Amino acid sequence: AEALAPKLLADPRVAGVEVAGPGFINLTLSPEVWRGAVRAALVAGNDTCRARTVADYIAGMTDRFALQEHKVLTNPGARA
């Protein structure tokens, strides 16, 4: 896991990498990846899939990110 972490972090879709123990890595995806995944699920998914996607997305937010995301969603011309 330690050797793999820098390679994962080099990917622009990955915003953060945390080695959580031998063989375990926690990834944080970039906001662009999350936004794209959420949009795709909301458009294509069924109601259960949509609800799960929204719940997972919100659960993973920090307070700062939630405020930035609210700004982007309520003012499409603004970028966080």
ChimeraX commands (.cxc) that place a marker at each C-alpha (Angstrom):
marker #1 position 0.00,0.00,0.00 radius 0.5
marker #1 position 2.83,2.43,0.83 radius 0.5
marker #1 position 4.44,1.92,-2.59 radius 0.5
marker #1 position 1.14,2.30,-4.43 radius 0.5
marker #1 position 0.00,5.51,-2.71 radius 0.5
marker #1 position 2.24,7.98,-4.63 radius 0.5
marker #1 position 1.24,6.42,-7.95 radius 0.5
marker #1 position -2.45,6.80,-7.11 radius 0.5
marker #1 position -1.96,10.39,-6.00 radius 0.5
marker #1 position -0.35,11.20,-9.36 radius 0.5
marker #1 position -3.71,10.51,-11.05 radius 0.5
marker #1 position -5.60,13.81,-11.48 radius 0.5
marker #1 position -8.87,12.07,-10.56 radius 0.5
marker #1 position -7.49,11.38,-7.07 radius 0.5
marker #1 position -7.47,14.25,-4.56 radius 0.5
marker #1 position -6.06,12.33,-1.61 radius 0.5
marker #1 position -4.56,9.01,-0.56 radius 0.5
marker #1 position -4.31,7.66,2.98 radius 0.5
marker #1 position -2.65,4.37,3.83 radius 0.5
marker #1 position -4.98,2.96,6.48 radius 0.5
marker #1 position -2.93,-0.11,7.31 radius 0.5
marker #1 position -1.21,-2.98,5.54 radius 0.5
marker #1 position -3.05,-3.51,2.27 radius 0.5
marker #1 position -5.66,-0.80,2.89 radius 0.5
marker #1 position -5.84,2.54,1.09 radius 0.5
marker #1 position -8.48,5.25,1.47 radius 0.5
marker #1 position -8.92,7.38,-1.64 radius 0.5
marker #1 position -10.48,10.80,-1.94 radius 0.5
marker #1 position -11.69,11.51,-5.45 radius 0.5
marker #1 position -11.46,14.97,-6.96 radius 0.5
marker #1 position -14.64,17.07,-6.89 radius 0.5
marker #1 position -14.89,16.84,-10.68 radius 0.5
marker #1 position -15.01,13.04,-10.52 radius 0.5
marker #1 position -17.67,13.12,-7.80 radius 0.5
marker #1 position -19.79,15.65,-9.63 radius 0.5
marker #1 position -19.66,13.61,-12.82 radius 0.5
marker #1 position -20.56,10.39,-11.03 radius 0.5
marker #1 position -23.44,12.01,-9.19 radius 0.5
marker #1 position -24.81,13.62,-12.35 radius 0.5
marker #1 position -24.62,10.31,-14.24 radius 0.5
marker #1 position -26.37,8.39,-11.46 radius 0.5
marker #1 position -29.11,10.98,-11.11 radius 0.5
marker #1 position -29.80,10.94,-14.85 radius 0.5
marker #1 position -29.55,7.19,-15.48 radius 0.5
marker #1 position -30.31,5.51,-12.16 radius 0.5
marker #1 position -33.50,4.32,-10.56 radius 0.5
marker #1 position -34.87,6.01,-7.43 radius 0.5
marker #1 position -32.97,3.73,-5.04 radius 0.5
marker #1 position -29.71,4.27,-6.93 radius 0.5
marker #1 position -30.25,8.03,-6.94 radius 0.5
marker #1 position -31.01,8.16,-3.23 radius 0.5
marker #1 position -27.96,6.03,-2.37 radius 0.5
marker #1 position -25.69,8.14,-4.58 radius 0.5
marker #1 position -26.89,11.40,-3.04 radius 0.5
marker #1 position -26.56,10.01,0.50 radius 0.5
marker #1 position -23.03,8.73,-0.15 radius 0.5
marker #1 position -22.02,12.02,-1.74 radius 0.5
marker #1 position -23.30,14.10,1.17 radius 0.5
marker #1 position -21.88,11.73,3.79 radius 0.5
marker #1 position -18.40,12.19,2.35 radius 0.5
marker #1 position -18.46,15.99,2.47 radius 0.5
marker #1 position -16.49,18.11,4.87 radius 0.5
marker #1 position -18.17,21.32,6.04 radius 0.5
marker #1 position -15.91,23.43,3.84 radius 0.5
marker #1 position -16.54,21.25,0.79 radius 0.5
marker #1 position -20.31,21.30,1.43 radius 0.5
marker #1 position -20.29,25.10,1.47 radius 0.5
marker #1 position -18.22,25.24,-1.72 radius 0.5
marker #1 position -20.46,22.70,-3.43 radius 0.5
marker #1 position -23.58,24.64,-2.42 radius 0.5
marker #1 position -22.06,27.74,-4.02 radius 0.5
marker #1 position -21.39,25.84,-7.26 radius 0.5
marker #1 position -24.84,24.25,-7.35 radius 0.5
marker #1 position -26.75,27.45,-6.63 radius 0.5
marker #1 position -24.63,29.63,-8.92 radius 0.5
marker #1 position -23.51,27.56,-11.95 radius 0.5
marker #1 position -21.12,30.32,-13.07 radius 0.5
marker #1 position -19.19,30.11,-9.80 radius 0.5
marker #1 position -16.38,27.63,-9.30 radius 0.5
marker #1 position -15.09,26.67,-5.89 radius 0.5
marker link #1:1,2 radius 0.2
marker link #1:2,3 radius 0.2
marker link #1:3,4 radius 0.2
marker link #1:4,5 radius 0.2
marker link #1:5,6 radius 0.2
marker link #1:6,7 radius 0.2
marker link #1:7,8 radius 0.2
marker link #1:8,9 radius 0.2
marker link #1:9,10 radius 0.2
marker link #1:10,11 radius 0.2
marker link #1:11,12 radius 0.2
marker link #1:12,13 radius 0.2
marker link #1:13,14 radius 0.2
marker link #1:14,15 radius 0.2
marker link #1:15,16 radius 0.2
marker link #1:16,17 radius 0.2
marker link #1:17,18 radius 0.2
marker link #1:18,19 radius 0.2
marker link #1:19,20 radius 0.2
marker link #1:20,21 radius 0.2
marker link #1:21,22 radius 0.2
marker link #1:22,23 radius 0.2
marker link #1:23,24 radius 0.2
marker link #1:24,25 radius 0.2
marker link #1:25,26 radius 0.2
marker link #1:26,27 radius 0.2
marker link #1:27,28 radius 0.2
marker link #1:28,29 radius 0.2
marker link #1:29,30 radius 0.2
marker link #1:30,31 radius 0.2
marker link #1:31,32 radius 0.2
marker link #1:32,33 radius 0.2
marker link #1:33,34 radius 0.2
marker link #1:34,35 radius 0.2
marker link #1:35,36 radius 0.2
marker link #1:36,37 radius 0.2
marker link #1:37,38 radius 0.2
marker link #1:38,39 radius 0.2
marker link #1:39,40 radius 0.2
marker link #1:40,41 radius 0.2
marker link #1:41,42 radius 0.2
marker link #1:42,43 radius 0.2
marker link #1:43,44 radius 0.2
marker link #1:44,45 radius 0.2
marker link #1:45,46 radius 0.2
marker link #1:46,47 radius 0.2
marker link #1:47,48 radius 0.2
marker link #1:48,49 radius 0.2
marker link #1:49,50 radius 0.2
marker link #1:50,51 radius 0.2
marker link #1:51,52 radius 0.2
marker link #1:52,53 radius 0.2
marker link #1:53,54 radius 0.2
marker link #1:54,55 radius 0.2
marker link #1:55,56 radius 0.2
marker link #1:56,57 radius 0.2
marker link #1:57,58 radius 0.2
marker link #1:58,59 radius 0.2
marker link #1:59,60 radius 0.2
marker link #1:60,61 radius 0.2
marker link #1:61,62 radius 0.2
marker link #1:62,63 radius 0.2
marker link #1:63,64 radius 0.2
marker link #1:64,65 radius 0.2
marker link #1:65,66 radius 0.2
marker link #1:66,67 radius 0.2
marker link #1:67,68 radius 0.2
marker link #1:68,69 radius 0.2
marker link #1:69,70 radius 0.2
marker link #1:70,71 radius 0.2
marker link #1:71,72 radius 0.2
marker link #1:72,73 radius 0.2
marker link #1:73,74 radius 0.2
marker link #1:74,75 radius 0.2
marker link #1:75,76 radius 0.2
marker link #1:76,77 radius 0.2
marker link #1:77,78 radius 0.2
marker link #1:78,79 radius 0.2
marker link #1:79,80 radius 0.2
view
